[in-house]
């Protein structure tokens, strides 16, 4: 198996906030990231595709075609947007880097020109990133991630 990764970037604003909590609890948990007007990041997204190279081209996936899918399906919808308000597929989801990785996977799955989606990694800074590899996770309307019957809430 060969793993090929395409890296893209976008700039966006977001606010980390759980509407089921008080302002005080949101401030305690998310600190300055709960600013009512949001704050911004220069995100980097890495999408890894797994497969066996095509015997005629040597490609697992044509990176030009993968770049086009990423532009059309993700970047055109999130670049220079406020993730809480401007992005339909994130409505009601707390736009943490973890939830972005899951949402991007859900969008890309089944839309690749070749190969199998292996991982989606989203960096919100040089020091912080989340990676998702397709494990069963559901994003609920309030932004809390649910895995099977287990609800995982942040403190």
DSSP file (Angstrom, degrees, kcal/mol; ACC not computed):
  #  RESIDUE AA STRUCTURE BP1 BP2  ACC     N-H-->O    O-->H-N    N-H-->O    O-->H-N    TCO  KAPPA ALPHA  PHI   PSI    X-CA   Y-CA   Z-CA
    1    1 A X              0   0    0      0, 0.0     2,-0.4     0, 0.0    51,-0.2   0.000 360.0 360.0 360.0 138.3    0.0    0.0    0.0
    2    2 A X  E     -A   51   0A   0     49,-2.6    49,-1.9     2,-0.0     2,-0.5  -0.938 360.0-149.9-117.1 140.5    1.2    3.5   -0.9
    3    3 A X  E     -A   50   0A   0     -2,-0.4     2,-0.4    47,-0.2    47,-0.2  -0.946  11.9-171.9-115.2 124.6    0.1    6.6    1.0
    4    4 A X  E     -A   49   0A   0     45,-2.9    45,-3.1    -2,-0.5     2,-0.4  -0.950   5.9-160.3-118.6 133.9   -0.1    9.9   -0.9
    5    5 A X  E     -A   48   0A   0     -2,-0.4     2,-0.4    43,-0.2    43,-0.2  -0.945   7.3-163.6-121.6 134.6   -0.8   13.2    0.9
    6    6 A X  E     -A   47   0A   0     41,-2.4    41,-2.6    -2,-0.4     2,-0.5  -0.954  12.0-155.0-111.7 133.6   -2.0   16.6   -0.5
    7    7 A X  E     +A   46   0A   0     -2,-0.4     2,-0.3    39,-0.2    39,-0.2  -0.925  19.0 165.7-112.0 131.9   -1.6   19.7    1.6
    8    8 A X  E     -A   45   0A   0     37,-2.7    37,-3.1    -2,-0.5     2,-0.3  -0.886  16.8-149.9-134.4 166.6   -3.8   22.7    1.2
    9    9 A X  E     +A   44   0A   0     -2,-0.3     2,-0.3    35,-0.2    35,-0.2  -0.965  13.4 174.7-139.9 157.4   -4.5   25.8    3.3
   10   10 A X  E     -A   43   0A   0     33,-1.9    33,-2.1    -2,-0.3     2,-0.4  -0.979  23.9-129.9-153.7 159.7   -7.2   28.3    4.1
   11   11 A X  E     +A   42   0A   0     -2,-0.3    69,-4.3    31,-0.2    70,-0.6  -0.937  37.8 151.0-113.6 137.0   -7.9   31.2    6.4
   12   12 A X  E     -Ab  41  81A   0     29,-2.1    29,-2.5    -2,-0.4     2,-0.3  -0.991  35.3-127.1-159.2 160.4  -11.0   31.4    8.5
   13   13 A X  E     +Ab  40  82A   0     68,-2.6    70,-3.2    -2,-0.3     2,-0.3  -0.775  29.9 167.3-106.3 156.2  -12.5   32.7   11.7
   14   14 A X  E     -A   39   0A   0     25,-2.6    25,-2.0    -2,-0.3     2,-0.4  -0.981  26.7-138.9-158.0 166.2  -14.5   30.7   14.3
   15   15 A X        -     0   0    0     -2,-0.3     2,-0.6    23,-0.2    80,-0.5  -0.999  16.0-141.2-128.9 128.2  -15.8   30.8   17.8
   16   16 A X        +     0   0    0     17,-2.6     2,-0.3    -2,-0.4    14,-0.1  -0.812  46.8 139.2 -88.8 121.0  -15.6   27.9   20.2
   17   17 A X        -     0   0    0     -2,-0.6     2,-0.6    12,-0.1    -2,-0.1  -0.963  45.5-149.0-165.3 136.4  -18.9   27.9   22.0
   18   18 A X    >   -     0   0    0     -2,-0.3     3,-2.0     4,-0.2     8,-0.1  -0.960  12.0-156.2-112.6 113.4  -21.5   25.5   23.3
   19   19 A X  T 3  S+     0   0    0     -2,-0.6    -1,-0.1     1,-0.3     4,-0.1   0.643  90.5  65.1 -66.9 -13.2  -24.9   27.1   23.3
   20   20 A X  T 3  S+     0   0    0    122,-0.2    -1,-0.3     2,-0.1     2,-0.2   0.572  95.7  73.8 -82.3  -8.5  -26.2   24.7   26.0
   21   21 A X  S <  S-     0   0    0     -3,-2.0     2,-0.1     1,-0.1     0, 0.0  -0.622  88.6-103.3-102.5 161.8  -23.7   26.2   28.5
   22   22 A X     >  -     0   0    0     -2,-0.2     4,-2.5     1,-0.1     5,-0.2  -0.342  35.0-109.0 -72.5 162.4  -23.7   29.5   30.3
   23   23 A X  H  > S+     0   0    0      1,-0.2     4,-2.5     2,-0.2     5,-0.2   0.885 120.9  55.0 -58.6 -37.9  -21.4   32.3   29.2
   24   24 A X  H  > S+     0   0    0      2,-0.2     4,-2.4     1,-0.2    -1,-0.2   0.919 108.7  45.7 -63.9 -44.3  -19.3   31.7   32.3
   25   25 A X  H  > S+     0   0    0      2,-0.2     4,-2.6     1,-0.2     5,-0.3   0.916 112.4  51.1 -67.5 -41.9  -18.8   28.0   31.5
   26   26 A X  H  X S+     0   0    0     -4,-2.5     4,-3.0     1,-0.2     5,-0.5   0.924 112.2  47.5 -58.5 -43.5  -18.0   28.7   27.8
   27   27 A X  H  X S+     0   0    0     -4,-2.5     4,-1.6     1,-0.2    -2,-0.2   0.904 112.1  49.7 -64.5 -41.1  -15.4   31.3   29.0
   28   28 A X  H  < S+     0   0    0     -4,-2.4    -2,-0.2    -5,-0.2    -1,-0.2   0.893 121.0  34.0 -65.3 -39.9  -13.9   28.9   31.5
   29   29 A X  H  < S+     0   0    0     -4,-2.6    -2,-0.2    -5,-0.1    -3,-0.2   0.932 132.1  26.7 -82.5 -48.6  -13.6   26.0   29.0
   30   30 A X  H >< S-     0   0    0     -4,-3.0     3,-2.1    -5,-0.3    -3,-0.2   0.562  84.4-174.1 -97.3  -9.3  -12.8   27.9   25.8
   31   31 A X  G >< S-     0   0    0     -4,-1.6     3,-2.1    -5,-0.5    -1,-0.2  -0.197  72.1  -3.6  53.1-134.0  -11.2   31.0   27.3
   32   32 A X  G >  S+     0   0    0      1,-0.3     3,-1.4     2,-0.2    -1,-0.3   0.681 126.0  72.7 -66.5 -15.4  -10.3   33.6   24.6
   33   33 A X  G <  S+     0   0    0     -3,-2.1   -17,-2.6     1,-0.3    -1,-0.3   0.602  87.6  64.7 -72.8  -9.9  -11.6   31.2   21.9
   34   34 A X  G <   +     0   0    0     -3,-2.1    -1,-0.3   -19,-0.2    -2,-0.2   0.290  69.8 142.9 -92.2   8.9  -15.1   31.9   23.1
   35   35 A X    X   -     0   0    0     -3,-1.4     3,-2.3    -5,-0.2   -19,-0.0  -0.270  58.1-129.2 -49.0 126.1  -14.8   35.6   22.1
   36   36 A X  T 3  S+     0   0    0      1,-0.3    -1,-0.2   -21,-0.1     3,-0.1   0.759 108.1  47.0 -55.1 -26.5  -18.3   36.5   20.8
   37   37 A X  T 3  S-     0   0    0      1,-0.3    -1,-0.3   -23,-0.0    -2,-0.1   0.469 109.8-133.1 -94.5  -1.9  -16.8   37.9   17.6
   38   38 A X    <   -     0   0    0     -3,-2.3     2,-0.3    -6,-0.1    -1,-0.3  -0.202  11.1-114.0  83.0-175.9  -14.6   34.9   17.0
   39   39 A X  E     -A   14   0A   0    -25,-2.0   -25,-2.6    -6,-0.1     2,-0.3  -0.939  25.9-113.6-154.1 167.1  -10.9   34.7   16.1
   40   40 A X  E     -A   13   0A   0     -2,-0.3     2,-0.3   -27,-0.3   -27,-0.2  -0.704  20.0-173.7-117.0 161.3   -8.9   33.5   13.1
   41   41 A X  E     -A   12   0A   0    -29,-2.5   -29,-2.1    -2,-0.3     2,-0.8  -0.972  28.4-131.3-141.1 154.7   -6.5   30.8   12.0
   42   42 A X  E     -A   11   0A   0     82,-0.4   -31,-0.2    -2,-0.3     2,-0.1  -0.898  41.9-158.6-102.6  96.5   -4.5   30.0    9.0
   43   43 A X  E     -A   10   0A   0    -33,-2.1   -33,-1.9    -2,-0.8     2,-0.4  -0.426  13.3-157.1 -80.5 149.9   -5.5   26.3    8.7
   44   44 A X  E     -AC   9 123A   0     79,-1.8    79,-3.4   -35,-0.2     2,-0.5  -0.997   8.5-163.6-123.3 132.8   -3.5   23.6    6.9
   45   45 A X  E     -AC   8 122A   0    -37,-3.1   -37,-2.7    -2,-0.4     2,-0.5  -0.969   3.7-168.0-119.3 129.9   -5.3   20.5    5.7
   46   46 A X  E     -AC   7 121A   0     75,-3.1    75,-3.0    -2,-0.5     2,-0.5  -0.978   3.2-167.3-116.6 125.4   -3.5   17.3    4.7
   47   47 A X  E     -AC   6 120A   0    -41,-2.6   -41,-2.4    -2,-0.5     2,-0.5  -0.960   6.0-159.8-114.7 122.6   -5.5   14.6    3.0
   48   48 A X  E     -AC   5 119A   0     71,-3.0    70,-3.1    -2,-0.5    71,-1.6  -0.889   4.1-166.9-107.8 129.8   -3.9   11.2    2.7
   49   49 A X  E     -AC   4 117A   0    -45,-3.1   -45,-2.9    -2,-0.5     2,-0.3  -0.937   7.1-153.4-115.7 135.4   -5.1    8.7    0.1
   50   50 A X  E     +AC   3 116A   0     66,-3.2    66,-2.8    -2,-0.4     2,-0.3  -0.828  34.6 106.7-109.2 146.8   -4.1    5.0    0.2
   51   51 A X  E     -A    2   0A   0    -49,-1.9   -49,-2.6    -2,-0.3     2,-0.5  -0.974  64.5 -75.2 171.5-179.0   -3.8    2.6   -2.8
   52   52 A X        -     0   0    0     -2,-0.3    63,-0.1   -51,-0.2     3,-0.1  -0.883  57.7-104.0-100.2 131.3   -1.7    0.7   -5.2
   53   53 A X        -     0   0    0     -2,-0.5     7,-0.3     5,-0.1     2,-0.1  -0.268  37.3-106.9 -57.9 138.4   -0.1    2.8   -7.9
   54   54 A X     >  -     0   0    0      5,-3.3     4,-2.8     1,-0.1     5,-0.1  -0.453  24.3-133.3 -62.1 132.3   -1.8    2.5  -11.3
   55   55 A X  T  4 S+     0   0    0      1,-0.2    -1,-0.1     2,-0.2    -2,-0.1   0.766 102.5  44.8 -64.9 -23.5    0.5    0.4  -13.6
   56   56 A X  T  4 S+     0   0    0      3,-0.1    -1,-0.2     1,-0.1    -3,-0.0   0.857 128.9  21.0 -87.3 -37.1    0.2    2.8  -16.4
   57   57 A X  T  4 S-     0   0    0      2,-0.2    -2,-0.2     3,-0.0     3,-0.1   0.712  88.1-132.2-103.4 -25.0    0.6    6.2  -14.6
   58   58 A X     <  +     0   0    0     -4,-2.8     2,-0.3     1,-0.3    -3,-0.1   0.432  65.4 129.3  82.8  -1.4    2.4    5.2  -11.4
   59   59 A X        -     0   0    0      1,-0.2    -5,-3.3    -5,-0.1    -1,-0.3  -0.632  51.1-165.9 -89.0 142.5   -0.2    7.3   -9.5
   60   60 A X  S    S-     0   0    0      1,-0.5     2,-0.3    -7,-0.3    -1,-0.2   0.817  93.5  -7.3 -78.1 -44.0   -2.2    6.2   -6.5
   61   61 A X  S    S-     0   0    0     -3,-0.1     2,-0.7   -12,-0.1    -1,-0.5  -0.981  79.6-109.5-148.9 141.0   -4.3    9.3   -7.2
   62   62 A X     >  -     0   0    0     -2,-0.3     4,-2.2    -3,-0.2     3,-0.4  -0.639  28.1-151.1 -71.7 114.1   -3.7   12.1   -9.7
   63   63 A X  H  > S+     0   0    0     -2,-0.7     4,-2.5     1,-0.3    -1,-0.2   0.771  93.1  58.9 -64.6 -26.5   -2.8   15.0   -7.3
   64   64 A X  H  > S+     0   0    0      2,-0.2     4,-1.8     1,-0.2    -1,-0.3   0.917 109.0  44.7 -65.5 -42.1   -4.2   17.6   -9.7
   65   65 A X  H  > S+     0   0    0     -3,-0.4     4,-2.1     2,-0.2    -2,-0.2   0.892 112.9  50.4 -68.8 -39.3   -7.6   15.9   -9.6
   66   66 A X  H  X S+     0   0    0     -4,-2.2     4,-2.5     1,-0.2    -2,-0.2   0.913 108.9  52.6 -63.5 -42.0   -7.4   15.6   -5.8
   67   67 A X  H  X S+     0   0    0     -4,-2.5     4,-2.3     1,-0.2    -1,-0.2   0.890 108.1  51.5 -59.8 -39.4   -6.5   19.3   -5.6
   68   68 A X  H  X S+     0   0    0     -4,-1.8     4,-2.7     2,-0.2     5,-0.2   0.914 109.6  49.0 -64.9 -43.1   -9.6   20.1   -7.7
   69   69 A X  H  X S+     0   0    0     -4,-2.1     4,-2.9     1,-0.2     5,-0.4   0.924 111.6  49.6 -61.9 -44.5  -11.8   18.0   -5.3
   70   70 A X  H  X>S+     0   0    0     -4,-2.5     5,-2.4     1,-0.2     4,-1.9   0.906 112.9  47.3 -61.9 -41.7  -10.4   19.8   -2.3
   71   71 A X  I  <>S+     0   0    0     -4,-2.3     5,-2.6     3,-0.2     6,-0.2   0.949 118.7  39.2 -64.0 -49.1  -10.9   23.2   -3.8
   72   72 A X  I  <5S+     0   0    0     -4,-2.7    -2,-0.2     1,-0.2    -1,-0.2   0.894 124.3  35.9 -70.7 -41.0  -14.5   22.5   -4.9
   73   73 A X  I  <5S+     0   0    0     -4,-2.9    -3,-0.2    -5,-0.2    -1,-0.2   0.771 135.9   3.0 -89.3 -27.6  -15.7   20.5   -1.9
   74   74 A X  I >X5S+     0   0    0     -4,-1.9     3,-1.7    -5,-0.4     4,-1.3   0.710 121.6  50.0-124.3 -62.6  -13.9   22.2    1.0
   75   75 A X  I >><S+     0   0    0     -5,-2.4     4,-2.5     1,-0.3     3,-0.5   0.873 107.4  54.8 -58.6 -42.4  -11.7   25.3    0.3
   76   76 A X  H 34<S+     0   0    0     -5,-2.6    -1,-0.3    -6,-0.3    -4,-0.1   0.724 114.0  44.3 -63.3 -18.7  -14.3   27.2   -1.8
   77   77 A X  H <4 S+     0   0    0     -3,-1.7    -1,-0.2    -6,-0.2    -2,-0.2   0.664 124.6  27.7 -99.0 -19.9  -16.7   26.8    1.2
   78   78 A X  H X< S+     0   0    0     -4,-1.3     3,-1.5    -3,-0.5    -2,-0.2   0.666  84.0 110.5-117.4 -21.7  -14.4   27.7    4.1
   79   79 A X  T 3< S-     0   0    0     -4,-2.5   -67,-0.2    -5,-0.3     3,-0.1  -0.391  98.4  -3.8 -67.4 128.4  -11.7   30.0    2.9
   80   80 A X  T 3  S+     0   0    0    -69,-4.3    -1,-0.3     1,-0.2     2,-0.3   0.849 110.0 121.7  57.9  39.8  -12.1   33.5    4.3
   81   81 A X  E <  S-b   12   0A   0     -3,-1.5   -68,-2.6   -70,-0.6     2,-0.7  -0.789  72.3-113.6-120.3 165.1  -15.3   32.6    6.0
   82   82 A X  E >>  -b   13   0A   0     -2,-0.3     4,-3.3   -70,-0.2     3,-1.0  -0.925  28.7-150.6 -97.0 113.0  -16.6   32.6    9.6
   83   83 A X  T 34 S+     0   0    0    -70,-3.2     4,-0.5    -2,-0.7   -69,-0.2   0.788  90.6  53.3 -60.6 -30.7  -17.0   28.8   10.2
   84   84 A X  T 34 S+     0   0    0    -71,-0.3     8,-0.3     1,-0.1    -1,-0.3   0.826 126.2  18.0 -71.7 -30.7  -19.9   29.3   12.7
   85   85 A X  T <4 S+     0   0    0     -3,-1.0    -2,-0.2     6,-0.1    -1,-0.1   0.728 124.5  44.6-115.5 -29.2  -22.0   31.4   10.4
   86   86 A X  S  < S+     0   0    0     -4,-3.3     2,-0.7     1,-0.1    -3,-0.2   0.546  92.5  79.0-101.5  -8.6  -21.0   31.1    6.8
   87   87 A X    >   -     0   0    0     -5,-0.5     3,-1.6    -4,-0.5     4,-0.3  -0.878  57.2-162.5-113.6 108.6  -20.5   27.3    6.3
   88   88 A X  G >  S+     0   0    0     -2,-0.7     3,-1.7     1,-0.3    -1,-0.2   0.879  89.0  55.4 -56.4 -43.6  -23.6   25.3    5.8
   89   89 A X  G 3  S+     0   0    0      1,-0.3    -1,-0.3     3,-0.0    -2,-0.0   0.576 108.5  50.4 -72.9  -5.3  -22.0   21.9    6.6
   90   90 A X  G X  S+     0   0    0     -3,-1.6     3,-2.5    -7,-0.1    -1,-0.3   0.333  76.0 135.5-108.0   5.1  -20.8   23.2   10.0
   91   91 A X  T <  S+     0   0    0     -3,-1.7     3,-0.1    -4,-0.3    -6,-0.1  -0.325  81.9   5.7 -55.5 126.7  -24.2   24.7   11.1
   92   92 A X  T 3  S+     0   0    0     -8,-0.3     2,-0.5     1,-0.2    -1,-0.3   0.508 105.7 114.9  77.9   4.5  -24.7   23.7   14.7
   93   93 A X  S <  S-     0   0    0     -3,-2.5     2,-0.6    49,-0.2    -1,-0.2  -0.920  72.3-123.5-109.7 130.6  -21.3   22.1   15.0
   94   94 A X        -     0   0    0     -2,-0.5     2,-2.7     1,-0.1     5,-0.2  -0.619  30.2-132.9 -68.5 114.4  -18.7   23.6   17.4
   95   95 A X        +     0   0    0     -2,-0.6    -1,-0.1   -80,-0.5   -12,-0.1  -0.246  47.3 153.3 -79.2  58.3  -15.9   24.2   14.8
   96   96 A X     >  -     0   0    0     -2,-2.7     4,-2.2    47,-0.1     5,-0.2  -0.343  61.7-106.7 -71.2 164.2  -13.0   22.7   16.8
   97   97 A X  H  > S+     0   0    0      1,-0.2     4,-1.9     2,-0.2    33,-0.2   0.845 122.3  55.4 -63.5 -32.1  -10.1   21.3   14.8
   98   98 A X  H  > S+     0   0    0      2,-0.2     4,-1.8     1,-0.2    -1,-0.2   0.942 108.9  45.3 -63.7 -47.8  -11.3   17.8   15.8
   99   99 A X  H  > S+     0   0    0     -5,-0.2     4,-2.6     1,-0.2    -2,-0.2   0.828 109.5  56.0 -68.3 -31.5  -14.8   18.5   14.3
  100  100 A X  H  X S+     0   0    0     -4,-2.2     4,-2.9     2,-0.2     5,-0.2   0.923 105.7  51.6 -64.0 -43.1  -13.3   20.1   11.2
  101  101 A X  H  X S+     0   0    0     -4,-1.9     4,-1.9     1,-0.2    -2,-0.2   0.914 113.0  45.3 -60.2 -42.7  -11.3   16.9   10.5
  102  102 A X  H  X S+     0   0    0     -4,-1.8     4,-2.5     2,-0.2    -2,-0.2   0.939 113.8  48.3 -65.7 -47.4  -14.4   14.8   10.9
  103  103 A X  H  X S+     0   0    0     -4,-2.6     4,-1.8     1,-0.2    -2,-0.2   0.906 111.0  50.2 -62.0 -42.4  -16.5   17.0    8.7
  104  104 A X  H  X S+     0   0    0     -4,-2.9     4,-2.4     2,-0.2    -1,-0.2   0.901 110.2  51.2 -64.3 -39.8  -13.9   17.2    6.0
  105  105 A X  H  X S+     0   0    0     -4,-1.9     4,-2.8    -5,-0.2    -2,-0.2   0.949 108.1  51.9 -58.5 -49.1  -13.7   13.4    5.9
  106  106 A X  H  < S+     0   0    0     -4,-2.5    -1,-0.2     1,-0.2    -2,-0.2   0.852 112.3  46.3 -59.4 -35.1  -17.4   13.1    5.6
  107  107 A X  H  < S+     0   0    0     -4,-1.8    -1,-0.2    -5,-0.2    -2,-0.2   0.906 117.1  42.5 -71.0 -42.6  -17.4   15.5    2.6
  108  108 A X  H >< S+     0   0    0     -4,-2.4     3,-2.8    -5,-0.2     4,-0.4   0.782  84.9 106.4 -79.7 -27.9  -14.5   13.8    0.9
  109  109 A X  T 3< S+     0   0    0     -4,-2.8     7,-0.0     1,-0.3    25,-0.0  -0.309  94.6   9.5 -58.2 126.6  -15.4   10.2    1.4
  110  110 A X  T 3  S+     0   0    0     -2,-0.0    -1,-0.3     1,-0.0    -2,-0.1   0.398 112.9  84.8  85.2  -3.2  -16.7    8.8   -1.9
  111  111 A X    <   +     0   0    0     -3,-2.8    -2,-0.2     3,-0.0     2,-0.2   0.346  56.9 116.0-111.9   5.5  -15.5   11.8   -3.9
  112  112 A X        -     0   0    0     -4,-0.4     3,-0.1     1,-0.1   -46,-0.1  -0.491  65.4-135.3 -76.2 145.3  -11.9   10.9   -4.5
  113  113 A X  S    S-     0   0    0      1,-0.2     2,-0.3    -2,-0.2    -1,-0.1   0.734  83.3 -13.4 -71.4 -21.0  -10.9   10.4   -8.1
  114  114 A X  S    S+     0   0    0    -52,-0.1    -1,-0.2   -63,-0.0   -54,-0.1  -0.963 106.0  34.9-167.5 166.8   -8.9    7.2   -7.1
  115  115 A X  S    S-     0   0    0     -2,-0.3     2,-0.4   -63,-0.1   -64,-0.2  -0.089  84.2 -72.1  73.2-174.9   -7.6    5.4   -4.1
  116  116 A X  E     -C   50   0A   0    -66,-2.8   -66,-3.2    -7,-0.0     2,-0.2  -0.971  43.8-108.9-122.7 133.4   -9.2    5.2   -0.6
  117  117 A X  E     +C   49   0A   0     -2,-0.4   -68,-0.2   -68,-0.2     3,-0.1  -0.429  42.2 169.8 -60.7 125.8   -9.4    8.0    1.8
  118  118 A X  E     -     0   0A   0    -70,-3.1     2,-0.3     1,-0.4   -69,-0.2   0.788  55.2  -5.9-108.5 -43.3   -6.9    7.1    4.6
  119  119 A X  E     -C   48   0A   0    -71,-1.6   -71,-3.0    15,-0.1     2,-0.4  -0.995  43.4-155.7-157.4 148.4   -6.6   10.2    6.8
  120  120 A X  E     -CD  47 132A   0     12,-2.4    12,-2.7    -2,-0.3     2,-0.5  -0.994  18.5-172.9-124.8 122.2   -7.6   13.9    7.1
  121  121 A X  E     -CD  46 131A   0    -75,-3.0   -75,-3.1    -2,-0.4     2,-0.5  -0.964   2.4-168.4-117.5 130.4   -5.3   16.0    9.2
  122  122 A X  E     -CD  45 130A   0      8,-2.8     8,-2.1    -2,-0.5     2,-0.5  -0.978   3.1-162.8-123.6 121.3   -6.2   19.6   10.1
  123  123 A X  E     +CD  44 129A   0    -79,-3.4   -79,-1.8    -2,-0.5     6,-0.2  -0.866  13.6 179.5 -98.6 130.8   -3.7   22.0   11.6
  124  124 A X  S    S-     0   0    0      4,-2.1   -82,-0.4    -2,-0.5     2,-0.3   0.531  78.5  -2.4-102.5 -10.2   -5.1   25.2   13.3
  125  125 A X  S    S-     0   0    0      3,-1.4    -1,-0.3   -84,-0.1     3,-0.2  -0.939  85.8 -89.8-158.3 176.4   -1.5   26.2   14.2
  126  126 A X  S    S+     0   0    0     -2,-0.3     3,-0.0     1,-0.2    -1,-0.0   0.815 127.2  39.3 -60.4 -29.4    2.0   24.9   14.0
  127  127 A X  S    S+     0   0    0      1,-0.1     2,-0.4    -3,-0.0    -1,-0.2   0.608 110.5  58.9-100.2 -14.3    1.6   23.2   17.3
  128  128 A X        +     0   0    0     -3,-0.2    -4,-2.1     2,-0.0    -3,-1.4  -0.965  54.2 144.3-128.3 127.8   -2.0   21.9   17.2
  129  129 A X  E     -D  123   0A   0     -2,-0.4     2,-0.4    -6,-0.2    -6,-0.2  -0.982  29.3-145.1-150.4 162.4   -3.7   19.5   14.8
  130  130 A X  E     -D  122   0A   0     -8,-2.1    -8,-2.8    -2,-0.3     2,-0.4  -0.975  11.5-158.6-126.5 144.6   -6.3   16.8   14.7
  131  131 A X  E     -D  121   0A   0     -2,-0.4     2,-0.4   -10,-0.2   -10,-0.2  -0.984   5.6-169.5-125.0 135.6   -6.2   13.7   12.5
  132  132 A X  E     -D  120   0A   0    -12,-2.7   -12,-2.4    -2,-0.4    -2,-0.0  -0.982  11.6-176.5-126.7 136.6   -9.3   11.6   11.6
  133  133 A X        -     0   0    0     -2,-0.4    -1,-0.1   -14,-0.2   -14,-0.0   0.057  60.6 -87.1-122.8  24.1   -9.2    8.2    9.9
  134  134 A X        +     0   0    0      1,-0.2     3,-0.1   -14,-0.1   -15,-0.1   0.571  66.7 159.3  90.8   8.5  -12.9    7.4    9.5
  135  135 A X        -     0   0    0      1,-0.1     2,-0.6    12,-0.0    -1,-0.2  -0.303  60.5 -82.2 -60.3 152.6  -13.8    5.7   12.7
  136  136 A X  S    S+     0   0    0     11,-0.0     2,-0.3     2,-0.0    -1,-0.1  -0.436  71.4 148.6 -66.2 109.6  -17.5    5.9   13.4
  137  137 A X        -     0   0    0     -2,-0.6     2,-0.4    10,-0.2    10,-0.2  -0.994  29.1-157.4-139.2 140.8  -18.2    9.3   14.9
  138  138 A X  E     -E  146   0B   0      8,-2.9     8,-2.7    -2,-0.3     2,-0.6  -0.967  12.8-138.7-121.1 137.5  -21.3   11.4   14.5
  139  139 A X  E     -E  145   0B   0     -2,-0.4     6,-0.2     6,-0.2     2,-0.1  -0.854  23.5-150.1 -93.7 121.9  -21.5   15.2   15.0
  140  140 A X    >   -     0   0    0      4,-1.8     3,-2.0    -2,-0.6     5,-0.0  -0.402  29.5 -99.1 -87.0 168.1  -24.6   16.2   16.9
  141  141 A X  T 3  S+     0   0    0      1,-0.3    -1,-0.1     2,-0.1    -2,-0.0   0.752 121.8  51.5 -59.7 -27.2  -26.5   19.4   16.5
  142  142 A X  T 3  S-     0   0    0      2,-0.2    -1,-0.3   -49,-0.1  -122,-0.2   0.337 120.0-104.9 -95.5   9.0  -24.9   21.0   19.6
  143  143 A X  S <  S+     0   0    0     -3,-2.0     2,-0.4     1,-0.3   -47,-0.1   0.546  76.2 136.3  85.4   5.7  -21.4   20.2   18.4
  144  144 A X        -     0   0    0      9,-0.1    -4,-1.8   -51,-0.0    -1,-0.3  -0.747  53.9-127.1 -87.3 132.1  -20.9   17.3   20.9
  145  145 A X  E     -EF 139 152B   0      7,-0.7     7,-2.2    -2,-0.4     2,-0.4  -0.585  21.8-161.2 -80.4 139.4  -19.2   14.3   19.2
  146  146 A X  E     -EF 138 151B   0     -8,-2.7    -8,-2.9    -2,-0.3     2,-0.6  -0.985   7.7-168.4-122.6 128.9  -21.0   11.0   19.7
  147  147 A X  E >   - F   0 150B   0      3,-2.7     3,-2.2    -2,-0.4     2,-0.3  -0.951  67.4 -51.6-116.2 109.7  -19.3    7.6   19.1
  148  148 A X  T 3  S-     0   0    0     -2,-0.6   -10,-0.1     1,-0.3   -11,-0.0  -0.474 121.0 -25.2  60.3-125.0  -21.8    4.8   19.0
  149  149 A X  T 3  S+     0   0    0     -2,-0.3     2,-0.4    -3,-0.1    -1,-0.3   0.512 118.8 100.9 -92.8  -8.0  -23.9    5.3   22.2
  150  150 A X  E <   -F  147   0B   0     -3,-2.2    -3,-2.7     2,-0.0     2,-0.5  -0.670  59.2-154.1 -86.7 126.8  -21.1    7.1   24.0
  151  151 A X  E     -F  146   0B   0     -2,-0.4     2,-0.7    -5,-0.2    -5,-0.2  -0.863   5.1-158.3 -97.4 131.0  -21.3   10.9   24.3
  152  152 A X  E     +F  145   0B   0     -7,-2.2    -7,-0.7    -2,-0.5     2,-0.4  -0.918  14.1 180.0-111.2 108.1  -18.0   12.6   24.7
  153  153 A X        -     0   0    0     -2,-0.7     2,-0.2    -9,-0.1    -9,-0.1  -0.846  27.2-123.4-106.6 144.7  -18.3   16.1   26.2
  154  154 A X              0   0    0     -2,-0.4  -125,-0.1     1,-0.1   -10,-0.0  -0.578 360.0 360.0 -79.6 149.8  -15.3   18.3   26.9
  155  155 A X              0   0    0     -2,-0.2    -1,-0.1  -126,-0.1  -126,-0.0   0.507 360.0 360.0 -57.8 360.0  -15.1   19.5   30.5
